[in-house]
Amino acid sequence: MTAAGFHALWSHWRRNPLQLFTLVAGLALATALWSGVQAVNAEARASYGAAAATLGEGQFDQLLPAQSDTIAQADYIALRRAGWQVGPVVDGRLDADGTQIRILGIDPLTAPNGFDAVGEGQPVDLVDFLSKPTVFANADTADLLKGLGVRVIEDAGVASGMAITDVSVAQDVLSLPGQLSRLVIANQQPLGVPPLADVVPNLTRVAAQSGTDVARLTDSFHLNLTAFGLLSFAVGIFIVHGTIGLAFEQRRSMVRTLRALGMPLRRVMVLMGVELIVLALIGGGVGVVMGYLIAAALLPDVAATLKGLYGADVSGTLQLRPSWWISGLLISVAGTGVAAIGSLMQVARMPLLASARPQAWLTASSARRILHVAVSGLLLAVAVALGVWGKGLVLGFVMLGALLIGAALALPLILDVALRLGQARARHVIWEWFWADTRQQLPGLSLALMALLLAMAANVGVSTMVSSFRLTFVGFLDQRLASELYVTAQTPAQSEALQAFLKPQVRVILPVLSVQTDLAGLPTDLYGARIDSTHRDNWAFLEARSDAWDSVDTGRGIIINEQLARRAGLWVGDDVSLGGSRNLPVVGIYGDYGNPIGQAIVQEDLFNALHPNQIPTRFGLRTDTPDSVRKALIDDFGLPEANIVDQAGIKAFSLSIFERTFTVTGALNVLTLAVAGFAIFMSLLTLASMRVPQLAPAWALGLTRRKLGQLELTRAAILAVLTATAAIPLGLALAWVLLAVVNVEAFGWKLPMYVFPAAYAKLCGFALLAAIVAALWPALRLARTPPTDLLKVFANER
């Protein structure tokens, strides 16, 4: 009997292949967007993990230079002679055919990890490694290193964009003779070793941390991608919910018959559950394949974004990792369960002798409408409360979810009110019937319209955020890149000669002095600035004292970026300790967009007093003749052309990183909108076959089939316009949350919000076009309905 019952339930899908396609396609689209995002995230995190595992980052303390960029090899030798178990590391970037490759030099005899960092691709003899210059890299990176003049061995265990070799080889390749980047300290040390401060007072010990710095910095980026993937999944689940609800409603008589024939209710529920799980796995499997294709298309832009913003190397090759494809199948099953729970509960509560006639699926009960309104009001209240009192990134996303779901649940009520107004203003019987009939169709279309609302709101919100960021970022670049030329000395020894050569040829030389330090307990880049009119005329503060630049110029004040101010709880007037007994008041706070860590600026002489060993090698040049200065530097001074960058070049590079940063969100926006359009199309197509009994009386009273088809198109256009009208304020609210809440918690800066009416009008036009295209086929089918089908409606009294 179980097999017969399952066969009977499955026969519904054979008789309604369109519903089956809608269900599987909805699950596939929803799962595809989620799986694509998770595949990208998994690949990025795997690259971070591989890079961290290579040298045990996060597992061992390290020694870093306190005042310069490198460590003298003599310091390493002194530590080894004193008994300290440390391993040298050379870390730098090599340009290979325009691609930056991270070169890591290690000493396998002294590294805490030993020789485990390499050799996964094939066994490597230690003597062979030390005696012959050898570089280990994965397949993609190895191809770029063929012309290096050393043996290159492919090793799948090495992170993308990285190559590992011996310390001496790395020093030669990177032109760092006798210099090291850092020293890794083994966890176990001999007894009686002298204090580090006595042996190498110029080095700073940095404690091991539980996670890699890159992984922590990029967490917010990946969380944003995950949230967008979840939103896209929710839009797809609206399709699934509507299809399952219709299918269950149409099978009420079948369920009653099965129970009347003796099948227990529990078995009927189990069979329906198994049926849904099978369909969820099929749709999820298709979605995982589609997600793989989406991720493969998006991964290069994500890798470029992470490289530009965080310096993180991410593999450009996508792997089929169990973590994301299993999660895709699981979320497909879970989403189907959520979409079907209401229908399953209705079946469980249905009395055995309930009427076999389906309930009015197109007419929402007043009780359900009241419930939706109550839940909507509650969620919107939660969103407002979190906006006022909530703190933290997770609560920011909870607020976003409450706002979007609450607004979606309120949409049917908003549309019903608008349609009532239209009906009240109608002055012709046809239009009175049109408005009333549209209200009747609203429950059947509400889920698709909710999907359209969420997709459009996400589009408005994200495009507003991106466009606001673009305007702010361009202004920020104009402020920060005021110098006409930027030059870099080849060595610290060349710095003084370069300044002496430039002094008579330019108006102002602005050295770029910086050091990484801790301020207010947070990692911070401290800069020393030579204050002049460049700063006074171009820099804009978020908040500052009226004499901010004068205070900095005289060494009586410090200015900090917004990230440091928010994370450390500092504001104008608060004191900041620079070490020892030296404290300075914060006299200004400036926006620093795109920088994940804190930054502070003091006057040049004060910086030199704090860090006397720092020699500037980079300079900004203010000049009225940048072309002639560039020519003189190349021809007369002998500075390589690559060491000279003009203002326009830096801006173009920065803007290119910016544009690629939001390529992913733009692509997800388009895909989400496409899913919403598909939801409308399938809803209208499903309803078209059920509309004949309702339209036959209107046809019999004189409306032509062509006129009925035109009215269907008009209905779709009106509902799309009303939904778009509701989506714009929701999208603006979403943009505000992204800019003022999520962005602040995720990155530490708050962006001003701008409004772009032309873009919103264009989006509304696209939504209207999508709705009309989606309604075109159902309307044509209706207009071409044979008169005999319309006459059959009157064959029996209804």
Beta strands, then each sheet from edge to edge (+ up, - down):
strand 1: 62-65
strand 2: 71-72
strand 3: 86-96
strand 4: 99-106
strand 5: 134-137
strand 6: 151-154
strand 7: 162-166
strand 8: 179-180
strand 9: 182-185
strand 10: 203-206
strand 11: 485-488
strand 12: 508-519
strand 13: 522-529
strand 14: 541-544
strand 15: 558-561
strand 16: 575-577
strand 17: 583-590
strand 18: 598-603
strand 19: 618-622
strand 20: 644-646
sheet 1: 6+ 5+ 7- 4- 3+ 9- 1+ 10-
sheet 2: 2+ 8-
sheet 3: 14+ 17- 15- 18+ 13+ 12- 19+ 11- 20+
sheet 4: 14+ 17- 16+
end
